[in-house]
Amino acid sequence: MFDALLAEARADDNVLGLVLFGSRGKGAYVDERSDWDVFVVVRERRGDRPFRHGDAVETVELTLDELRTQPAWNRYSLAWLEPQLDKTGEVADALRDALHVDPASASTPLDGYVNMLYRSLKNVRAGLELASLLDAQESLPWFLEFLFTVHGRVRPFNKWLVWELDHHPLPIPSNRLLLGRVERIARTGAVDEQRALFREAEALARANGLGAVIDGWESDVAWLRGDA
């Protein structure tokens, strides 16, 4: 069925290219239930291939500009893909544009992460165990957004986090150590793990010119580190 779509697209002057995404596009987590998710990149959207959830081949028709400007929640869908059809070379260019990340924008998720860490540790001090755990868990999406953004990359969907760090590791000392720490915080909210993660985040922030975000949390930074 995908081969038929590919042949049809080659013959259609309105189609610029096809991009297979999802599990089949990345070549992981594929089983007999996996469908074929395909971006059909067109010059003009005419509704020739409407999206129907549950079809064996699910097509999403969009223009080059729409591919290039995918909403933030869907950008990781485009990571590590190559077009199956690209008549002009513009589809590959649009994929690269869509995945551009400015490391300087990591200041916002960094501040969000420190805010949730601060709340979690304050709740520990107040004896509010559930509140502390929930805040610790909420700090992790902010941390991961900071971590990938500061490296100029799109944060993966949770399903793809382990795969991403195994196949495209970040330039940090140990990707697996980081995953273990994230998992322990998610499960237990352990204070020592949270503070260890903060120390790593602080070092990374300062190494990338974002120390002012950390300094904005004075006079509590030493306490967040566990030094006071």
C-alpha positions in Angstrom: 0.0 0.0 0.0 2.9 2.4 0.7 4.5 1.5 -2.6 1.3 2.3 -4.3 1.2 5.7 -2.6 4.8 6.3 -3.6 4.1 5.5 -7.3 1.0 7.7 -7.3 3.0 10.6 -5.7 5.7 10.3 -8.3 3.1 10.8 -11.0 1.3 13.7 -9.3 2.7 17.1 -10.3 1.2 18.6 -7.1 3.2 16.4 -4.9 6.8 17.5 -4.0 7.7 14.6 -1.8 6.8 12.0 0.8 8.2 11.6 4.3 7.6 8.4 6.3 7.5 9.2 10.0 6.5 7.5 13.3 8.0 4.1 14.2 8.5 3.0 10.7 10.2 6.3 9.8 12.7 5.9 12.6 13.0 2.2 12.2 12.3 1.3 15.8 9.4 -0.1 17.9 7.9 -1.6 14.7 5.6 -4.6 15.0 2.7 -6.1 13.1 0.3 -3.4 14.4 2.5 -0.5 13.2 0.8 1.6 10.6 2.5 3.7 7.9 2.5 7.4 8.8 3.3 9.6 5.8 3.6 13.3 5.3 2.6 14.1 1.7 4.2 17.4 0.9 2.3 19.3 -1.8 2.5 22.5 -3.7 -1.1 23.3 -2.9 -3.3 21.6 -0.3 -6.4 20.2 -2.1 -7.5 17.5 0.3 -6.8 14.7 -2.2 -5.5 12.5 0.6 -7.5 13.1 3.7 -6.2 11.9 7.1 -8.2 8.9 8.4 -7.1 7.6 11.8 -6.8 3.8 11.7 -6.0 3.4 8.0 -3.1 1.1 7.3 -1.4 4.1 5.6 -2.2 7.4 7.4 -1.5 10.4 5.2 -1.0 14.0 6.4 -1.1 16.4 3.5 0.8 19.6 4.0 2.8 22.3 2.2 6.5 23.0 2.5 5.8 25.9 4.8 3.6 23.8 7.0 6.3 21.1 7.2 8.9 23.8 8.0 6.8 25.3 10.7 5.4 22.3 12.5 4.0 23.1 16.0 6.3 22.6 18.9 4.4 19.6 20.2 4.9 17.7 16.9 8.5 18.7 15.9 10.1 15.6 17.2 8.1 13.6 14.6 10.5 15.0 12.0 13.7 14.1 13.8 16.1 11.6 12.1 14.0 11.3 9.0 14.9 11.3 5.3 12.4 11.8 2.6 11.3 8.7 0.6 10.5 11.1 -2.3 11.9 14.6 -2.8 11.5 15.9 -6.3 13.2 19.2 -5.9 15.4 18.8 -2.8 13.2 21.3 -0.9 11.6 18.6 1.3 15.0 17.7 2.9 15.7 21.4 3.4 12.3 21.9 5.1 13.0 19.1 7.5 16.3 20.6 8.5 14.6 24.0 9.0 11.9 22.5 11.1 14.4 21.0 13.5 16.5 24.1 14.0 16.8 24.9 17.7 18.4 28.1 19.2 20.5 27.0 22.3 20.0 30.5 23.7 16.3 29.7 24.2 17.2 27.1 26.8 17.0 29.8 29.4 13.2 29.5 29.6 13.0 25.7 30.3 16.0 26.0 32.6 14.2 28.6 34.8 11.0 26.4 34.7 13.1 23.4 35.9 14.7 25.3 38.8 11.2 26.6 39.8 9.7 23.1 40.1 12.8 21.8 41.9 12.6 24.7 44.4 8.9 23.9 45.0 9.6 20.2 45.4 12.4 20.8 48.0 10.3 23.3 49.9 7.5 20.7 50.1 10.0 18.2 51.5 10.9 20.7 54.2 7.2 21.2 55.0 6.6 17.4 55.2 4.3 17.4 52.1 5.5 14.1 50.5 2.9 13.8 47.7 3.3 17.5 46.7 7.0 17.1 46.7 6.9 14.0 44.5 4.5 15.6 42.0 6.6 18.7 41.7 9.8 16.6 41.3 8.0 14.7 38.4 6.9 18.0 36.9 10.4 19.3 37.0 11.6 16.6 34.6 9.9 17.7 31.4 11.4 21.2 32.0 14.8 19.7 32.6 14.7 17.6 29.5 13.6 20.5 27.4 16.5 22.5 28.8 19.0 19.7 28.2 18.1 19.1 24.6 17.6 22.8 23.7 21.0 23.8 25.1 22.5 21.2 22.8 20.5 22.6 19.8 18.2 19.6 19.6 14.5 19.0 19.8 13.4 17.2 23.0 12.2 13.7 22.1 8.8 12.4 23.0 8.9 10.3 26.2 8.5 7.1 24.2 11.7 7.9 22.3 13.9 9.2 25.1 15.8 6.0 25.7 16.1 5.3 22.0 17.3 8.9 21.4 20.1 8.8 23.9 21.2 5.3 22.9 21.3 6.1 19.1 22.1 9.8 19.2 23.7 10.4 22.5 24.3 13.9 23.9 27.8 15.1 24.4 27.7 14.6 28.2 29.7 12.2 30.3 27.1 9.5 30.6 23.7 9.4 28.9 22.7 6.2 30.8 23.6 7.7 34.1 21.4 10.6 33.3 18.5 8.3 32.4 18.9 6.4 35.7 18.7 9.6 37.7 15.7 10.9 35.8 13.9 7.6 36.4 14.7 7.5 40.1 13.4 11.1 40.5 10.2 10.2 38.6 9.6 7.2 40.8 10.6 8.5 44.2 11.4 12.2 44.1 14.5 11.4 46.1 16.1 14.7 47.4 19.7 13.6 46.9 18.9 12.7 43.2 17.2 16.0 42.6 20.1 17.9 44.0 22.6 15.9 42.0 20.6 16.6 38.8 20.5 20.3 39.7 24.3 20.3 40.1 24.7 18.8 36.6 22.2 21.3 35.2 24.0 24.2 36.8 27.3 23.2 35.4 25.8 22.8 32.0 24.0 26.1 32.2 27.2 28.0 33.3 29.2 26.3 30.5 26.7 27.6 28.0 26.4 31.2 29.2 23.2 30.7 31.1 24.6 31.2 34.6 22.4 34.3 35.1 19.4 32.1 35.2 20.9 30.1 38.1 22.1 33.3 39.8 18.5 34.6 39.7 17.6 32.0 42.3 20.0 33.4 44.9 20.1 33.2 47.9 18.8 29.6 47.5 21.3 28.2 45.1 23.6 26.7 47.7 20.5 25.1 49.3 19.4 23.7 46.0 22.8 22.2 45.4 22.7 20.6 48.9 25.7 22.7 50.1 23.6 24.6 52.8 
